[in-house]
């Protein structure tokens, strides 16, 4: 587990306000008082599931783009054949 550079203790929490991992000592300081702080493990699980959702969405977008590229290639090929028949 990474250590807090200030207190040399484990970074067990995640400060959502500052978007960084903090130790238990940092949580009690004025710098993070009133911030949204959650256990780092919990936040990691949430971020991991969000990444999985984004991965699925990106794969769908990639598939759609590949399909459109294939449609364009097919149209270009048809246009080439069509232009050869005219001349």
JONORVEN-V300898 format. One record per pair of residues at least 4 apart in sequence whose C-alpha atoms are under 6 Angstrom apart, sorted by the first residue. I is the first residue (numbers start at 1). J is the second residue. If there is no record, write none. Layout:
I&J + I&J
This chain:
2&10 + 3&8 + 3&9 + 3&10 + 3&11 + 4&8 + 4&9 + 4&11 + 10&23 + 11&21 + 11&22 + 11&23 + 12&23 + 12&40 + 13&21 + 13&22 + 13&23 + 13&38 + 13&39 + 13&40 + 14&20 + 14&21 + 14&22 + 14&37 + 14&38 + 14&39 + 14&40 + 15&19 + 15&20 + 15&36 + 15&37 + 16&36 + 16&37 + 17&35 + 17&36 + 22&26 + 27&32 + 44&48 + 51&55 + 78&82 + 79&83
